[in-house]
Amino acid sequence: MTLGAARQASAKLSNDQQVVASVVFKPTSESRLTQYVYDTVDPTSAKYHHYLSTTEFARKFGQSQQYVDAFKRYLNQYHVHAYAYRGRLSLKVRGTRANVNQAFHAKAGHQKGQPSRTYYQLPKKLAHQVVTVIGLNALKSKQNPTPKRTDNHAVFSMLTRKAAGSDGPDTHLKGTAFSKKYGALKFAERYQLTNLYNKGLSGQNQRIGIIAFGDIHRSDLKTYWRQAGTNTDTSRVRKIYVIDNQKKVQASMTADHVAEQSEATLDVESAGAVAPKAGIDFYTGTSVDNAVNLHTSLFTAFTQAISDNVDRQLSTSYSPHTDDLKLWEEHSATPSQYNHAFNLILEQAAAQGITVFNASGDRGPWEWSHKPLMECHGIPTSPYQVLVGGTTLPYSKVINGKRITVTKERAWGTLAGISADNLKAGAFSGGGGGFSALNPTPRYQQGVPGVNTFSAINLIKYLSDKKIYALNKHPRLITGIHEGRNLPDVAGNADERTGYATYLSCPVPAANKKAKPIIKKLWTIGGGTSYTAPQMAAANAIINSGKNIPVGFWNPQIYQFAQQADTPFNVLDDNVDNNNLYYTGQPGKLYNQATGLGTINFDKLYQKFK
């Protein structure tokens, strides 16, 4: 789910609101930190698998305790509380909006043709080690567009339609039968994870961190896991509220927040079913009154999870939207600064042996744009996480009166059978992919066949005069070269037409607006890389449960594995009927921007990781 991509509404700001911001510090040596991260997964290095504790990380790469203490004392003068995350790369700052802005001498500024920003100033003795400050906001309400979460009426309609219609799962199926058709075993059997189950690996002694918004009902998890015949113990799920407290967040589980509840629920249900003996740490960054913007909340949740250092795998399906600065709601850090800050904390995660997974998106390269974007912006492009793309499994079904048949697994890009109205509205789906505008091609991608070259098909066009989308009558194959961090890295089933079940009890507005909302108990079938990312994280927990040492930062390792004769990847390199609505396979090459290195044989991958 892309942050900052929904419709806008003015946030009601007041100076006495409690806000949270993050001060991000420079490491003692960024080049040495990056090299250390790569060394931890290089079998030829003396630092191979020598992961750091947060104390060791702070000693090697964090700012000094004296500097951090001086910063905290300075902020305390303004009645602003600061908490130093373990690792000493960041401070969590909390106080009233007025006090926080005063401490940072924050002022609103505006340049012609640019959105309004918040500028800040710190004492020189403190400022020289600061990368950026995230979360300051000195703008007035009318200058301060804050997105509502989504159009929830559309969410209600979608959920109800799928629950009531033929698209809902057959709940007469129980246990293994249900799981094979709609759940974890569908994923596990397709990608050879069942071979690891047969070895007794099921995520024992592992915890999975889920970074999300909103909240979840334990009863929903129990219902789903019981239906799927897996571990129903919900005590293995721990909740961590990083912005607003539990009472406030749970009170906000209303009709206005169903989208976040749905996302959070499917993440935890999916991960907990794939790795039934793993614990789950659910980090929610919800700010109920929007006093803390979504970008700040996401950064705070990630930093807390990495500081806690109890999860060897983290997953999120959220990403800031930075393609259009009008939708960039973080006021004190630019997209480039925010990206830099995220890269640093993800490098800390990698140095600690944590593998991070992120969904690549669900609209191909058309994410909130009227043209296919060559370059992708935002934290999904960080080279220090595994970016998970989407595929479609083989199927044959009648859709909108037309028989649609897919004979083999392909890149996820759904146009066949789409209704005329959905096409015009741009309601099509596909796995995210492309090139980063913010991060250069990482060393592990350099020289890999298919990286920095591309094949694409211009299937769709946008008619600006009519403000609708249409199919190109004569689509053509386009080839070329481009540079930047290529994404995704890997792919797995994400098509809603071959998707997974979710159970959700959520409030729906009553016909009488004065009446209490009706609680709907819904079984749905859905798709999206939002399912695939937590499934991948859970598969990593399965792998780690059979290893003495965590496998750590995937990417330098998997790009090496992909070039070996006994590769654990199934490359989807066809350039016919194999696209994400734009990018397609590159015949004979190991990589493409629709499905990355391809789908994974987890049995082989387990054997590759030493």
N, C-alpha and C positions, 0 to 999 in steps of 0.2 A: 504494500500500500504506500503510495507516494505521499509524503507530507507536503503541505502547502499547495495541494493541487485541487482542493475542493473550492466551493464558492466562498466568497469573501463576506465578512461582516465586521463592523467596527467593534473592537473590544472595549468594554467599559473599564477604563483604568482609573485607579485612585492611588494617591501617594502613600496611603497606609496599607495597601495590599502587601502581603508577604510574597517576595519573589526569590527566585534562585538563579544564580549565575555561576559560571565556571571561569576560573583563571587558569590558562594553560601555559605551562612553563617549557622552556627549551631544555632538552636533555644536555648533559655535560658535553656530549659529542654525538651529534646526529649520525655522522658517518660511521662511528664505531658501533652505535646502537644497531644500525641497519646491518652491518657486517655480522654482528653477534647473532641477530635473528636468523640470517642465512646459515651461519655456522652450526646452529643448533640442529639443523636437519641435513647437514653435510657429513656423510660417513667418513670422509677423509680428514675432518677437522677434529682437533683435540677437544673442542667444545660441543661435539655431537651429543645430543640428548642431555646436555648439561643445562637444564632449565633453571631459571632463577626464582627464588622466593621473592615476595614483594620487598622484604628487607634487603636482600642482595641486589635487587634491581635499583632500589633507592640509593644504595651505596655506590653502585657502578654508574648509573645514568641519571638519577634524580637530582634535583637541586638540594643544597645543603639544608640541614635542619635549622641552622641559624638564619638562613635566608627566608625559609618558610615561616619561622617564628616571627621574624621582623614583619613579614607581610600580614600575618594574623594580628599582630599588635597594632599595626597601622589601621586595619579595618575596624578593629575593636573601638578605636577612638570615635568612630561614627556609629557605634552601636550595631555593627554588622558582624555576624558570627561567621567564622571561616573554619571549614573542616578540611584537613589535608588528606587526600587519598593516599593509600599505601602505594609506595613507588615514587612519591613526591614529584609527579609530573603535572599535578592539577590540584586546585583548591575548589571546594564547593562553598559558595558564598550564599548566605541567607540573611534577609532582613527586609524591612519595609522598602518599598520602591523608592521613597524619598531618601532614606538613609543610604541605600546602595548607590543611587545616582550621585549623591553628594560625595560619597567616599571615592568614587571614580571620576569625579568632576565631569559627569556625563552631560552632554548637550546635543540637542537635535541639530542636524545640518542637512542641507539640501543643495544638490548640484543640478543644474538644468539638464533635463532629459534622463535623470536618474531618480530612483526611489529615495525617499528620505532615509537618513541613517542616524545612528547615535554614535557620536565621537566621545572618546574618553581620554583622560590624562592621569598619569600616575607619577609619584616622585621618581626622579632619575635613578635613585639607588635601588628601586624596585622594578622599574620599567624595563631595564636592560635584559632581563631574563624571561620576559613575557612574550609568548608567541601571539596570543590573542586573548580577549575576554569575550565570552559567549553569554548572551542573555541580557545585556543591558538594554534599557528602553527608556529614552527621554522624550519620545514623541508624544504629541497630544493625540487624543482618541481619533480625531478626524484624519490624522496622518498615519494611523496605525491599523491597517487592515490585518485582521487575524482570521484565518479560515475556520469556518465551522467544519465539523468532522466530515460530513458527507450529506448527501440528500437522503435522509433516512426513510422517506416515503418510498423511494425506489428500492431501498433495502428491504423494507417490509413486504413490498409487492413481490420482489424476487424470492424471498424466503417462503412466503405463503404459497406462491405458485409452484415452487419446486416441492414443497411439502405435500401439497394437495394433488399434484399432477403425477404423470407417469415418470417424471424425472426424479421423484423421491426414491430412496432405497427400499428394497423389499425387506421389511423388518420381520417377516416370518422366518427368514434365514437367521441362524444363530451361530455364535462361536466361529469356528474355522470357516464355515461356508460363507458367513457374512464378511469376515475379514479378507477372504480370497477375492470376493467380488467388489468390496467397497473400502477395504482398509489396509492394515499393515502388511498382511500376507500378500496382497496384490502387489505392493511395492517390493516386498522381500523376495517373492518368487521371481518377479521379473528381473531383478538385479542381483540374483544369486546370494542374497543375504541369508536365506534359509540354510545354506551350507554352514554358516557360522552358528546359527541356532542349534543345528545338529551336533555341533562341537561343545554345546553347553554354554555358549556365550549369549547373554541376554541383557547386558548393560550393568551387571552387578558391580558394586563399588564405584559406580560412575554417577555424576550429576550433570544434567543438561540445563544450561541457562537460556531462558526465553526472554528476549527483550521486546516489550510490547506496550500497549496503552490499554486503558479500560481495566476490566476485571473479569473474573471467571466464577462460575458457580461449581463448587465441588460436586454437587449432585449431577450436573451435566456430564462431568468427567466420568463419574461412576456409571451413569446410564450408558454412555458410549462404550466404555471399556467392558462392561458386562455384556453388551450386545456382541462385541467383537471377541469375546471369550478370552480376555487377557486380564492382567493384574488390576483389580479394582480398588486397591488400597490408595486412597487419595491423601493419606498422611505423608506420602512420599513427595507431595507438592508443597513447596514452601513459597510464600508470597513476600516480596520485598517492595515496599512503597517508597519511591525515591524522591517524589515531589510532595504530593498531598498524602495525608495519613489514611490508614485503612478505613476508618469510619466515614471520612469525607468521600473517598473514592467509591466505596460500596453504595453510599447514598446517591451517587450520581449514575448508578446503573439504570438509567431511564431510557425512554424511547429515543432521546437525542444522542445516545451513545451506543446504539446497537451495532454499528459498524465495527467499533473497536472491540466490543465484547465478542462479536463473531470471529474476528481475526485472532484475538487472544485465545479463544476457546479451541479453534481448529488447530492452532499451533501446539497447544498443550496436549490435546487429544491425540494428535498425530505422533508427536514425539514420544509420548508415554506408551502408545501402542506398539511402535516399532522397537523400542527398548524397554520392555515391561519390568525389568528389575532396576532400572536407573531411577534416581531421584530427579526432580525437576525444580529449578529455582526460577520462579516467575517474577521478573523485574518489571514493574509497571511505572511508566513515567507520566501518568495522568496528572494534569493540572486542571482541576474542575472548573475554575473560573477563568481559565486562559491567561492568568497572570504570568505564567511561564510559557513561552512559545514552544511549539513542538520540536523544533530543532535543538533547543537547549535541553528539553526533557529527554530526548533521545540520547544526546551526548552524556547527560548525567546518569542515565540508566546504564549505558555501556561502561562508563568509568567506574561506577559502583560495582558492577559485576566483575570487572577486571581487578579492581582493588580487593574485593572479597576473595578472589582466587580459589574458589571451591569447585568451579565448573571447568572441566577440560574441553568443553565444547559449548559455544554460544551460537544462538540463531536469532535472526530477526527478519521480519518481512516488511520493515519500514525503511524509507529512505527520504532524505530531503530532496525537494525539487528545486533545481538550480538552473534549468534551461531558460527560464523566463524570470528575470529579476523582479518583475512585478509580483511574482508568487514567492519570492524569497522573504520570509517573515523574520529572519534573524537580523536584528538591526545593528549590532555592534561588531559582528564578524562578517567579513565578506565570504562568498563561496570558497574562494581560494584559501583564506585563512582557516575557515571551518574544515575544509578538506585536509589541510596540513595538521590541524589539531587532532582530527580523527585518525590520521595515519600514525601519529605518535602514540596514541593510546592503544591502537591495534598492534603496533610494534611491541609495546609492553606486553600485550596479551601473548604474542608469538614467542617472546623471550621467556615467558612463564610456561610455555607448552600448551597454550590454549588455541584450539582451532575455531575460527569464526566463519559462520555461513550466513549469506544474505541472499534474499530473493532478487532476481534480476529484473523483475517487472512483468506485467501481464498484457502489454499492448504493443508488443514488438518494438520497433523504433519510433512509433507514433505517440509515445507517452506525452500527452498534453501538448501536442503540436499538430499543425495542419500539414506538415510535410515530414517524411521520414528523416529522423535526425542521425546524421553520420556520427556525431559526437554525443556522448552521454555525460551528464554532469552529476556531481553529488557523491555521497559516500559509497554508493554501490560500486563505484569504480576504484575504490582503494585496492592497491595490490596486496594488502595484508589480510584479505578475506577471500573465501571461496564463493564465487558468484555463481548462483545456481539458475540455469535456464530451464526451458520447458520442452517437452515432447508430447506427441500424441501416440497412443497405443493403437494397434490394429482394431478396427471395428467396422460393423456394417449396420446401419439403421436408417430409418426414414425420418428426415428432418424437413419440416415445412413442405411436405408432399414430395420430396425428392430423396431417392435412395443414395446415401453417401457411403462409400466403401473405402477404407484405408487398409491396405494389404500388409504393410510393415511399419514398424515404428519410424516416425519422422519428426522433424522439427514442428513445434506447436505454432501454427498460424491458421486461424479458423476463418475461412471465407466460404467454403463449400456449404451450401444450404442456408446461408445467412439470409434473413428476410430483407426485403427492400427498405423497410423503415429503419431497421438496425444498421444497414449499410450507410444510408444517408446520414444517420446520426453519429456514425463513427463507433458504433457498439460492436467492434470486432476485437478479437483477442489473439495474443501470441506472446512467446517468450521474449524478454528483453535481450538486447545485444547491440554491439557496436564498438565504439572507441571512446576512451576517456578524453575529455577536454582539459582535465585538471591533473592527470597523472601520466607521466611518460611510460613507454613500454618497459615493464619490469625486466630484470635480467633473466628471470626464468622463462619468459616468453620469447626472448630474442633468439632468432635462428630457427624457431619451430615452424615447419612448413604450414602455411596458411595464416600465420600471424602477420599483421600489417598488410595483408592483401585481402581482397574480398570479392565475392560474387553476390549480386543482388538482382531482384526482379521488381520492376515498378508496377506492381499489381493494382495499386490504389492511387487515386488523385483526389485533390480537394478543389472543389469549384467555389472559389471565393465569392463570386457574384451571387451564387445561390446559397452559400454557406452550408453546403452538403458535401459528403464524400461520394465517390463513384468509382466503379471499376474501370481500369484502362482496357479498352477493347483489344488493343494490340500490345500487351506487355512485352518488354524486351529484357534480355539478360545484360546486366551491367557488370563490368569487372574494373578493378582499380586497386590503388594502394593508398594506405592512410597510416598514420602513426598515433601512438598513444596506448595506454593500457587496454588490451583487447578483452571483451567480455561477451558471454559468460565464460566460466572455466569448465563447467560440467553441466549435464542436463539430466532430467528425469521427467516422468509423466506428470503433466500439469494441465492437460486439456480437460475442461469441464465435461466434455462428451465421453471421456474415459476416466472420470474423476473419482473422488473419494467422498465418503459420507461424513457428515458432521451432525452432532446433536446439540441443540441450543434451546434454552428456555429464556425468552426475552420479552420485554414489555412492548406492546403495540398499542397505540392510542385508541381509546374507545370512541365510538361514534359520537357520544356526548362528551364534548371537550372538558366538561367539569368533572366527569367521572374518572375514577382511577384507571390507569392503563390495564389492559388485559394481558395476562401472561400467556404467551403462546409457547407451546412445547413443539419444537420443529425438528424433523429429520430432513436434511437436505443433501443433495449431491452437488459438489462444487469442484472447481479447479483453480489453477493458479500456481505460480512458483511459491506462493505463501504456504502451500502444502509441502512442496518439494524441499524447501530449505530446512524446516524442522525434521523432516524425514532423514535428510542427509546428516544432520547433526546427531540424530538418534543412531544412525548407522555407524557414525564415528564412535559413539559411546559403546556400541557392540564391539567394534574393533579394539578400542582401548581396554575393554574388560578382559581381553585375552592377552594383553601386553603388560610387561612389567613397568614400562615407561611409556607415557603418552606419545602418540605419533606426532603431535605438534603441528607446526605450520605446514599445511598440505602443499601449497602451490609449487615451491621449488622441487618437491619430490614427485608430484604427479606429472609435471611436464617432462621430467626425466623418464618416468615409467612409460609415458605415452610413446616415446621414441624407441622403446626396446621391443625386440621381437615378440616377447610374451606379454604384450601390453594388456593391462586390465580394462582397457577402454574399447567400446564399440563405436567406431567413428561413423557419423552420419554425414557422408560426403557427397551424396547425390545432389545434383542441381535441378532436378525435376521433381515436383510435388514434395518439396522438402525445404520449406522456408518459414520464417517467423513474421511474415507479412512484408518482408523486404529482403533481408539477408538469407542466403541459401548455402548449400554445401559447396565445397570446392573439391571436385573429383581428384582423388589421388593425394590430397593433402590431409594432414593430421588434425587441423584446426579450422573452424569456421565461426562466424559471429552469430550464427543461429543456435548452435548447440555446443560450442566450445570444443573440448576434446572428445565429447560424446557421452554416452551413458556408461555406467560403471558396472563391472563384475566385481562385487564386493569380496567374494571369495579370493579372487586373484589379487585384489588390492590389499587384502589382509596379509597375504603371503609376501607382498612386495615391501610392506612396511616392516622394518626390522625392529 
